[in-house]
């Protein structure tokens, strides 16, 4: 039986969202949470972008250390051979790539302004794929941007060329959220049958159907005889109206009527991590979780109607499709009502040691010497300067546990820096 895998693109599509962004430390924590949750792959950044290179290298080091394992870390870049060369120059040990280029008539005419044809687009993709293979890339996904508005015959031709030259997966991008569950099912099934490659479904929410389209597309791919890879972002954060929400997709795959019996996840996903990852990402982006967000929204398990409240008190399954504890909710929240010592860019050593020693349970940290405490405090100060907000427990623990990695994440190179 073919299976469904999750590729989260928060650290690529999510951070491209207008007016939003993440620090390199926050992006790293997102990768760690995704790994703990059991996500197959994180599209963790842009290997051709200079300010990303140390962050990407640091996360690959964490993978080599076994910290970011078994999750795959994949870079996103344009399907241009020169960009592939730049990627491997800046991040030599990158192993997984997604190469992207526009394929629709609208994009070819509207973006390239007559300077490129469909054949040119296909040739650029082929050259980029061959360059990635020459550099030893372990997996290559080929992305057809605006695939849902691309002529199907050309889309098949394009995908077959990608397969012929060594691509491992084909990403069908519903870039403008133009598809609906019926059209994406038909297209995805046809691509899977004719091209014979695993298919990724990359869906946007411009018409409010990103999760539904992702599920329908995955069904089409599996019915067509291939593994399906659904792209998600945490809390659905993404360009314009967002992407398919990670938690909602996993809930839909595992809980929706008659679906999980035939269309199963390829590896276990720990739904109990949902609350934690959603809340951290909300903090990091500084975007509240929508009140009606599936599973993790403030109202997901709230009942006001008399009939509903009575029914759920008698048996939660009367009005709840899944239990809040499955999502990792229900842990007690502690609120200090008295004195509070914070740590930030101007913190002193006494206050810092107090904060680290007061972390709850086994996470409380002490230092072997004042010198060690000062070293970690200095990194915490820089992290606070970069993020411009109070650091949370997970960030403090990460810095104390992996100071050399944190140092790399917090290091910015000037434009005239020479490798």
Secondary structure, DSSP 8 states (H G I E B T S, - for coil): ---EEEEE-TTTTGGGSTT----HHHHHHHHHHHHHHT-SEEEEE-TTSGGGHHHHHHHHHHHHTTTT-S-EEEEEEES-HHHHHHHHHHSTT--EEEEEEE-SHHHHHHHHTTS--HHHHHHHHHHHHHHHHHTT-SEEEEEEETGGGS-HHHHHHHHHHHHHTT-SEEEEEETTS---HHHHHHHHHHHHHHH-SEEEEEEB-TTS-HHHHHHHHHHHHHHTTS-EEEEEBGGG--STT-B-BHHHHHHHHHHSTTTTTTS-BSS---GGGHHHHHHHHHHHHT----TT-TTTSTTTT---SHHHHHHHHH-GGGT-SS-GGGGT---------S-----STT--HHHHHHHHHTSSGGG----SSHHHHHHHHHHHHHHHHHH-S---HHHHHHHHH-HHHHHHHT----TT---
